[in-house]
Amino acid sequence: MVNKYLPFVLGGIESHMGNLARELTKAHIADVHLLGAQAPERLHRLDFDLSGVSFEELQTSKLIANTPIAPSLSQKLIDLSEQADILHFHMPYPYADYAYLKALHKHSKLSKKPLVISYHSDIVRQKFLKQMYKPVMHSFLSRADAIVVSSPQLQRSSDALKKYQNKVFVVPFGCDTEFFGSFTGEDKASERMAQRKKLSLTEPESPLTLFVGRLVYYKGIDVLLNAFTAVPGTLVIVGTGPYKTQLVEQTLDLGLQHRVHFVPSMSAYELALTYAAADLLVLPSIANSEAFGLVQIEAHAAATPTVASRLATGVSFATSHGEDGILVEPNKPDALARAINVLYQNPSYLSELAKNAKNRAQKLFSYQNMCQGFANIYDSLL
């Protein structure tokens, strides 16, 4: 299984790949070997449970448009293909497409190995490089035996996948619904209240709004800060990234420093407790680079509803409008503030969404469902 980086680097695709690899191994569906490029030191590294999964971090020679170049990847694919039954890539990682095609040219037997591609999103920001990359991307996609997306929305909206619909399969992301759900019971009530008191910069009884994710442009955290001038309570922002400094400056400019709490990272236990302690998770992403928003289903599993952007991606699938949260048009602070306030001003509606969120997460977004989806695809190719 190949991705830009291994799961020790903070990121949604990295986290999904790590969870998928571990759970496939745990369920005895597949023995998984992960390949990823060495991440630059500036990227936050974290502990990640890869029990039973083998992995290799390949040396990076340079970065081009934030894409790590790992020169040994082509030969590594050839070497590992002797033992591998299936080659599974996570896109977008343009260099991996090139490395596969180069390996295929040197070792034609590689074409006999089924090729599965998890397609996470179109390339949105680097428009010039996207045009240069297009021929390589389509050469790679055309050779895939199965292309997997995380939502029907992405299947419909992706320009790159329009000509491959006959081999596109939807397998929703999964999370540990049992683990996150375990923080919602009465036995955890005192812990939840203690966490609210720890994180709240206002009264613990006032609303606690949560954002979790990397501090990067497409997450729309600046939009959330602007919206929060009209929202009561405390906003907790969990994550790190290159936009941290300007977001802190924006917080000061808006006079929100006494109501906005920046937390660089949390342990898995503390994050799950925080999901359950919060009243609402907000995902205000502004671009289709946000392919799914895994934090939404984690929050739902902990019975916390969401307010999220209505994007043509899995974000609008993970949050079902009016069922487990509210969707709003992206990049509109006033609309975002109104949606949040509607829920805070209607506790019974918020409670109903919370109950629905947990039920829907257990039904659609469990590890078991995710692994079974991939098992069905793998079995059909062997």
LOBADO-709027 format. One record per residue (C-alpha): residue number from 1; residue in one letter; x negated, y negated, z negated. Coordinates in steps of 0.001 Angstrom, whole numbers, plus 500000, padded with zeros to 6 digits. Example, Ala and Ser with C-alpha at 12.3 -4.5 7.8 and 13.67 -1.06 7.14 Angstrom:
2
   num   residuo     east    north       up
     1         A   487700   504500   492200
     2         S   486330   501060   492860
END
This chain:
382
   num   residuo     east    north       up
     1         M   500000   500000   500000
     2         V   498434   496724   501156
     3         N   499026   493146   500034
     4         K   497126   489869   499952
     5         Y   496350   490248   496250
     6         L   496759   492934   493617
     7         P   499384   492521   490849
     8         F   496810   491049   488472
     9         V   497403   487741   490251
    10         L   500546   485842   489266
    11         G   503048   485909   492133
    12         G   506423   487342   493071
    13         I   505221   489616   495883
    14         E   502278   490812   493811
    15         S   504574   491591   490882
    16         H   507075   493408   493108
    17         M   504349   495515   494730
    18         G   502929   496469   491343
    19         N   506322   497385   489922
    20         L   507209   499379   493029
    21         A   503909   501273   493021
    22         R   504128   502107   489318
    23         E   507772   503171   489412
    24         L   507352   505295   492575
    25         T   504471   507049   490843
    26         K   506356   507453   487567
    27         A   509352   508956   489399
    28         H   507067   511386   491277
    29         I   508295   509976   494583
    30         A   504822   509025   495813
    31         D   501201   508737   494731
    32         V   500316   505137   495511
    33         H   496937   503548   496214
    34         L   496870   499745   496308
    35         L   494571   497562   498388
    36         G   494243   493823   497898
    37         A   491692   491091   498460
    38         Q   489632   489601   495669
    39         A   491459   486548   494374
    40         P   489707   483192   493874
    41         E   488895   482326   490276
    42         R   491309   479379   490282
    43         L   494268   481778   490441
    44         H   495631   482839   487070
    45         R   494938   486503   486281
    46         L   497129   488541   483984
    47         D   497478   491978   482511
    48         F   499715   494222   484576
    49         D   500811   497766   483865
    50         L   499688   499957   486767
    51         S   499912   503243   484874
    52         G   499131   506153   487201
    53         V   498393   503902   490191
    54         S   494951   503754   491817
    55         F   493799   500470   493312
    56         E   490883   498684   494969
    57         E   490085   494986   495119
    58         L   488207   494233   498340
    59         Q   485569   491528   498552
    60         T   486808   488245   500026
    61         S   484404   486440   502352
    62         K   486440   483230   502644
    63         L   489913   481701   502546
    64         I   491644   480394   505677
    65         A   494895   478503   505014
    66         N   495024   480214   501584
    67         T   494733   483610   503285
    68         P   491906   485768   501894
    69         I   489649   487341   504519
    70         A   488530   490835   503432
    71         P   486178   492122   506189
    72         S   486117   495685   504862
    73         L   489906   496144   505113
    74         S   489908   497622   508646
    75         Q   487393   500318   507805
    76         K   489092   500989   504483
    77         L   492373   501650   506324
    78         I   490611   504121   508613
    79         D   488951   505901   505673
    80         L   492125   506137   503595
    81         S   494333   507177   506511
    82         E   492801   510634   506388
    83         Q   494563   511264   503075
    84         A   497553   508924   503402
    85         D   500959   510130   504581
    86         I   502371   506601   504973
    87         L   500845   503146   505384
    88         H   502883   500464   503621
    89         F   502086   496755   504085
    90         H   503568   493677   502420
    91         M   504043   490640   504669
    92         P   503244   487833   505088
    93         Y   499504   488513   504910
    94         P   498271   487651   508430
    95         Y   494796   489060   507953
    96         A   496210   492504   507142
    97         D   498071   492532   510476
    98         Y   494802   491808   512265
    99         A   492909   494389   510186
   100         Y   495462   497087   511005
   101         L   495373   496347   514737
   102         K   491575   496327   514679
   103         A   491543   499672   512844
   104         L   494050   501067   515339
   105         H   491767   500067   518228
   106         K   488809   501846   516609
   107         H   490771   504865   515387
   108         S   493775   505718   517565
   109         K   494890   508503   515201
   110         L   496072   505758   512870
   111         S   499119   505396   515107
   112         K   500302   508834   513977
   113         K   500728   507585   510402
   114         P   504200   506143   509714
   115         L   504010   502384   509210
   116         V   506339   500719   506681
   117         I   506388   496947   506314
   118         S   507979   495129   503388
   119         Y   508826   491792   504964
   120         H   509181   489145   502266
   121         S   509565   485865   504155
   122         D   508903   483953   507338
   123         I   505898   481655   507319
   124         V   507381   478238   506638
   125         R   504721   475614   505988
   126         Q   501732   476264   508321
   127         K   503574   475632   511592
   128         F   500482   475245   513806
   129         L   498816   478378   512443
   130         K   502139   480199   512703
   131         Q   502142   479695   516480
   132         M   498611   481086   516728
   133         Y   499532   484025   514537
   134         K   502782   484916   516335
   135         P   501322   487365   518932
   136         V   499447   489275   516227
   137         M   502523   489343   513981
   138         H   504795   490725   516719
   139         S   502205   493276   517794
   140         F   502143   494472   514193
   141         L   505926   494392   513646
   142         S   506588   496200   516908
   143         R   504518   499150   515667
   144         A   506429   499473   512388
   145         D   508604   502525   511882
   146         A   510607   500740   509192
   147         I   510810   497103   508119
   148         V   512211   496564   504626
   149         V   513771   493331   503380
   150         S   515102   492541   499934
   151         S   518443   491075   500962
   152         P   521018   490936   503775
   153         Q   520439   487161   503869
   154         L   516794   487575   504866
   155         Q   517706   490227   507429
   156         R   520133   487787   509079
   157         S   518133   484582   508826
   158         S   514584   485620   509723
   159         D   513525   484456   513194
   160         A   510676   486955   513236
   161         L   512965   489958   512696
   162         K   515635   489176   515298
   163         K   514261   491644   517862
   164         Y   513687   494443   515316
   165         Q   517127   494730   513718
   166         N   517417   498406   514647
   167         K   514640   499284   512208
   168         V   515324   496795   509402
   169         F   516523   498248   506079
   170         V   517731   496389   502983
   171         V   516306   497554   499656
   172         P   516882   494996   496869
   173         F   514098   494241   494436
   174         G   514375   495880   491055
   175         C   513428   495071   487492
   176         D   513392   496893   484177
   177         T   517057   496240   483432
   178         E   516945   498444   480332
   179         F   514019   496516   478839
   180         F   515465   493064   479510
   181         G   518920   494185   478428
   182         S   517586   495429   475090
   183         F   517147   491817   473918
   184         T   520852   490988   474156
   185         G   522219   493019   471224
   186         E   523100   491914   467699
   187         D   519916   493560   466405
   188         K   517906   490898   468269
   189         A   520081   487917   467266
   190         S   517663   486618   464627
   191         E   514715   486936   467034
   192         R   516630   485051   469719
   193         M   517445   482236   467304
   194         A   513833   482067   466116
   195         Q   512692   481785   469732
   196         R   515197   478987   470381
   197         K   513868   477084   467371
   198         K   510297   477635   468530
   199         L   510932   476369   472066
   200         S   513589   473701   471511
   201         L   512375   470111   471361
   202         T   515880   469003   470389
   203         E   518363   470672   468038
   204         P   518381   474502   468438
   205         E   522151   474327   468984
   206         S   521701   472067   472025
   207         P   521350   473699   475459
   208         L   518114   475526   476294
   209         T   517385   475510   480037
   210         L   514620   477694   481437
   211         F   512419   477715   484536
   212         V   509953   480569   485148
   213         G   507524   480667   488062
   214         R   504400   479294   489695
   215         L   504094   475515   489740
   216         V   503950   475108   493520
   217         Y   505703   472804   495973
   218         Y   508478   475091   497186
   219         K   509756   475846   493680
   220         G   511344   472371   493544
   221         I   510433   471719   489909
   222         D   510236   467997   490651
   223         V   513901   468194   491701
   224         L   514755   469914   488414
   225         L   512958   467218   486409
   226         N   514888   464499   488225
   227         A   518134   466379   487574
   228         F   517267   466848   483912
   229         T   517536   463127   483211
   230         A   521301   463765   483312
   231         V   521292   467132   481484
   232         P   521286   467564   477679
   233         G   518956   469699   475589
   234         T   515489   471129   476208
   235         L   513902   472308   479435
   236         V   511237   475012   479084
   237         I   508928   475445   482090
   238         V   506970   478707   481971
   239         G   504153   479017   484489
   240         T   500931   477611   485886
   241         G   499879   476304   489277
   242         P   498390   473456   491293
   243         Y   501352   471105   490717
   244         K   501008   471129   486904
   245         T   499300   467728   486614
   246         Q   501759   465844   488790
   247         L   504734   467521   487079
   248         V   503448   466443   483668
   249         E   502990   462905   485040
   250         Q   506533   462969   486449
   251         T   507833   464102   483053
   252         L   506166   461095   481420
   253         D   507412   458702   484113
   254         L   510981   459915   483569
   255         G   510669   459639   479790
   256         L   511373   463356   479373
   257         Q   508253   464270   477384
   258         H   510313   464815   474225
   259         R   512687   467239   475969
   260         V   510461   469163   478411
   261         H   508206   471926   477129
   262         F   505433   473299   479396
   263         V   504333   476844   478491
   264         P   501477   478271   480631
   265         S   502269   481940   480094
   266         M   504096   484454   477930
   267         S   503701   488135   477160
   268         A   506279   490454   478724
   269         Y   507996   490793   475347
   270         E   508135   487044   474697
   271         L   509378   486322   478220
   272         A   512195   488850   477887
   273         L   513101   487363   474506
   274         T   513045   483879   476033
   275         Y   515358   484913   478865
   276         A   517830   486233   476290
   277         A   517463   483172   474044
   278         A   518007   480656   476854
   279         D   521447   479483   477958
   280         L   520552   479204   481625
   281         L   517747   479902   484099
   282         V   517335   477410   486939
   283         L   515585   478205   490232
   284         P   515630   474933   492226
   285         S   513500   476115   495186
   286         I   513506   473858   498250
   287         A   512122   476086   501044
   288         N   512612   479567   502453
   289         S   509144   480426   501170
   290         E   511172   481477   498124
   291         A   512033   484898   499463
   292         F   514006   486281   496522
   293         G   513271   484830   493096
   294         L   512698   487932   491005
   295         V   513098   485885   487820
   296         Q   516813   485583   488580
   297         I   517510   489297   488202
   298         E   515281   489501   485126
   299         A   517320   486721   483531
   300         H   520575   488378   484600
   301         A   519475   491667   483039
   302         A   519046   489684   479802
   303         A   522594   488302   480218
   304         T   521447   484809   481189
   305         P   523246   483213   484161
   306         T   521455   481168   486811
   307         V   521766   477983   488803
   308         A   519805   478417   492025
   309         S   519352   476872   495455
   310         R   521533   478037   498306
   311         L   518751   479237   500615
   312         A   518986   481555   503631
   313         T   516936   484136   501721
   314         G   517354   486632   498918
   315         V   517767   483779   496432
   316         S   521421   483559   497520
   317         F   521736   487322   497067
   318         A   520081   487589   493657
   319         T   522513   484935   492408
   320         S   526080   485623   493493
   321         H   527902   482290   493497
   322         G   530705   482216   490932
   323         E   529920   485737   489707
   324         D   526646   485508   487794
   325         G   525647   481917   488493
   326         I   526100   478874   490691
   327         L   524387   478070   494001
   328         V   523704   474453   494966
   329         E   522285   472765   498034
   330         P   518493   472496   497724
   331         N   516613   469271   497041
   332         K   519633   467457   495587
   333         P   519028   466485   491937
   334         D   522532   465099   491393
   335         A   524193   468297   492620
   336         L   521836   470368   490483
   337         A   522618   468316   487378
   338         R   526362   468596   488009
   339         A   526175   472389   488340
   340         I   524190   472751   485108
   341         N   526526   470437   483234
   342         V   529629   472264   484504
   343         L   528355   475383   482743
   344         Y   527298   473602   479547
   345         Q   530653   471848   479340
   346         N   532551   475130   479834
   347         P   531178   477668   477317
   348         S   533795   480307   478173
   349         Y   532817   480176   481864
   350         L   529132   480389   480935
   351         S   529897   483412   478754
   352         E   531825   485096   481560
   353         L   528925   484588   483982
   354         A   526510   485992   481382
   355         K   528528   489187   481045
   356         N   528820   489560   484826
   357         A   525105   488882   485269
   358         K   524057   491768   483063
   359         N   526537   494179   484690
   360         R   525538   493234   488243
   361         A   521826   493506   487447
   362         Q   522287   497014   486064
   363         K   524355   498035   489071
   364         L   522226   496613   491911
   365         F   518776   495674   490694
   366         S   517403   498553   488615
   367         Y   514057   500205   489268
   368         Q   515941   503435   489944
   369         N   517939   501897   492799
   370         M   514846   500266   494299
   371         C   512804   503465   494204
   372         Q   515621   505546   495669
   373         G   515896   503104   498565
   374         F   512218   503485   499417
   375         A   512318   507250   498835
   376         N   515076   507543   501448
   377         I   512998   505569   503965
   378         Y   509800   507510   503288
   379         D   511598   510848   503577
   380         S   513136   509867   506921
   381         L   509652   509198   508348
   382         L   507947   512412   507256
END
